[in-house]
């Protein structure tokens, strides 16, 4: 199965769905808050300048310390 979607003008991920013959674009609830969590090895390979750590909660409810990068670039 292949599903294609798009990001609307408000930054919401959407996919077309059909329910009981009614077609609509549904918002995909990703929980995305604008931050990205990368493995430390990947951050180092990308040459990111890391600035601090903080405790984060992952989607499965586990908590761990994560290294932070300041800003986008």
Phi and psi restraints in degrees (value plus and minus 20) as a CYANA .aco file:
   2 UNK   PHI    -143.3  -103.3
   2 UNK   PSI     111.7   151.7
   3 UNK   PHI    -145.2  -105.2
   3 UNK   PSI     109.7   149.7
   4 UNK   PHI    -138.1   -98.1
   4 UNK   PSI     121.4   161.4
   5 UNK   PHI    -157.9  -117.9
   5 UNK   PSI    -181.5  -141.5
   6 UNK   PHI    -177.5  -137.5
   6 UNK   PSI     147.6   187.6
   7 UNK   PHI    -124.8   -84.8
   7 UNK   PSI     104.2   144.2
   8 UNK   PHI     -99.4   -59.4
   8 UNK   PSI    -198.7  -158.7
   9 UNK   PHI     -86.2   -46.2
   9 UNK   PSI     -33.3     6.7
  10 UNK   PHI    -120.1   -80.1
  10 UNK   PSI     -16.7    23.3
  11 UNK   PHI      64.3   104.3
  11 UNK   PSI      -6.3    33.7
  12 UNK   PHI    -110.0   -70.0
  12 UNK   PSI     110.7   150.7
  13 UNK   PHI     -95.3   -55.3
  13 UNK   PSI     112.0   152.0
  14 UNK   PHI    -153.5  -113.5
  14 UNK   PSI     130.0   170.0
  15 UNK   PHI    -154.8  -114.8
  15 UNK   PSI     125.6   165.6
  16 UNK   PHI     -96.2   -56.2
  16 UNK   PSI     116.2   156.2
  17 UNK   PHI    -155.0  -115.0
  17 UNK   PSI     137.2   177.2
  18 UNK   PHI    -147.0  -107.0
  18 UNK   PSI     104.2   144.2
  19 UNK   PHI    -145.4  -105.4
  19 UNK   PSI     100.9   140.9
  20 UNK   PHI      30.3    70.3
  20 UNK   PSI      20.7    60.7
  21 UNK   PHI      63.0   103.0
  21 UNK   PSI     -26.1    13.9
  22 UNK   PHI    -116.9   -76.9
  22 UNK   PSI      99.1   139.1
  23 UNK   PHI    -114.3   -74.3
  23 UNK   PSI     119.8   159.8
  24 UNK   PHI    -176.9  -136.9
  24 UNK   PSI     146.4   186.4
  25 UNK   PHI    -118.5   -78.5
  25 UNK   PSI     101.0   141.0
  26 UNK   PHI    -120.9   -80.9
  26 UNK   PSI     121.7   161.7
  27 UNK   PHI     -98.2   -58.2
  27 UNK   PSI     112.4   152.4
  28 UNK   PHI    -110.5   -70.5
  28 UNK   PSI     101.1   141.1
  29 UNK   PHI    -103.5   -63.5
  29 UNK   PSI      77.1   117.1
  30 UNK   PHI    -115.3   -75.3
  30 UNK   PSI     -36.1     3.9
  31 UNK   PHI      54.5    94.5
  31 UNK   PSI     -11.4    28.6
  32 UNK   PHI     -85.8   -45.8
  32 UNK   PSI     106.9   146.9
  33 UNK   PHI    -135.6   -95.6
  33 UNK   PSI      -8.0    32.0
  34 UNK   PHI      77.5   117.5
  34 UNK   PSI     -30.2     9.8
  35 UNK   PHI    -121.6   -81.6
  35 UNK   PSI     134.7   174.7
  36 UNK   PHI    -147.0  -107.0
  36 UNK   PSI     112.8   152.8
  37 UNK   PHI    -125.4   -85.4
  37 UNK   PSI     100.0   140.0
  38 UNK   PHI    -138.2   -98.2
  38 UNK   PSI     129.1   169.1
  39 UNK   PHI     -81.7   -41.7
  39 UNK   PSI     124.0   164.0
  40 UNK   PHI     -75.3   -35.3
  40 UNK   PSI     -56.7   -16.7
  41 UNK   PHI     -82.0   -42.0
  41 UNK   PSI     -57.9   -17.9
  42 UNK   PHI     -90.0   -50.0
  42 UNK   PSI     -63.0   -23.0
  43 UNK   PHI     -78.9   -38.9
  43 UNK   PSI     -62.2   -22.2
  44 UNK   PHI     -85.9   -45.9
  44 UNK   PSI     -64.7   -24.7
  45 UNK   PHI     -79.9   -39.9
  45 UNK   PSI     -54.0   -14.0
  46 UNK   PHI     -99.6   -59.6
  46 UNK   PSI     -28.6    11.4
  47 UNK   PHI      55.4    95.4
  47 UNK   PSI       6.0    46.0
  48 UNK   PHI     -90.8   -50.8
  48 UNK   PSI     120.7   160.7
  49 UNK   PHI    -108.4   -68.4
  49 UNK   PSI      89.4   129.4
  50 UNK   PHI    -110.4   -70.4
  50 UNK   PSI     119.9   159.9
  51 UNK   PHI    -141.5  -101.5
  51 UNK   PSI     -41.0    -1.0
  52 UNK   PHI    -187.7  -147.7
  52 UNK   PSI     159.1   199.1
  53 UNK   PHI    -150.0  -110.0
  53 UNK   PSI     139.2   179.2
  54 UNK   PHI    -173.9  -133.9
  54 UNK   PSI     138.2   178.2
  55 UNK   PHI    -102.4   -62.4
  55 UNK   PSI     114.1   154.1
  56 UNK   PHI    -146.0  -106.0
  56 UNK   PSI     134.9   174.9
  57 UNK   PHI    -129.7   -89.7
  57 UNK   PSI     105.0   145.0
  58 UNK   PHI    -103.4   -63.4
  58 UNK   PSI     149.5   189.5
  59 UNK   PHI     -78.6   -38.6
  59 UNK   PSI     -49.0    -9.0
  60 UNK   PHI    -106.0   -66.0
  60 UNK   PSI     -15.8    24.2
  61 UNK   PHI      72.4   112.4
  61 UNK   PSI     -29.9    10.1
  62 UNK   PHI     -91.7   -51.7
  62 UNK   PSI     131.2   171.2
  63 UNK   PHI    -137.2   -97.2
  63 UNK   PSI     121.7   161.7
  64 UNK   PHI    -174.9  -134.9
  64 UNK   PSI     145.0   185.0
  65 UNK   PHI    -103.7   -63.7
  65 UNK   PSI     119.7   159.7
  66 UNK   PHI    -151.0  -111.0
  66 UNK   PSI     125.4   165.4
  67 UNK   PHI    -104.0   -64.0
  67 UNK   PSI     120.0   160.0
  68 UNK   PHI    -127.7   -87.7
  68 UNK   PSI     127.6   167.6
  69 UNK   PHI    -133.5   -93.5
  69 UNK   PSI     116.7   156.7
  70 UNK   PHI    -101.4   -61.4
  70 UNK   PSI     108.6   148.6
  71 UNK   PHI      48.6    88.6
  71 UNK   PSI    -197.3  -157.3
  72 UNK   PHI    -101.4   -61.4
  72 UNK   PSI     -56.0   -16.0
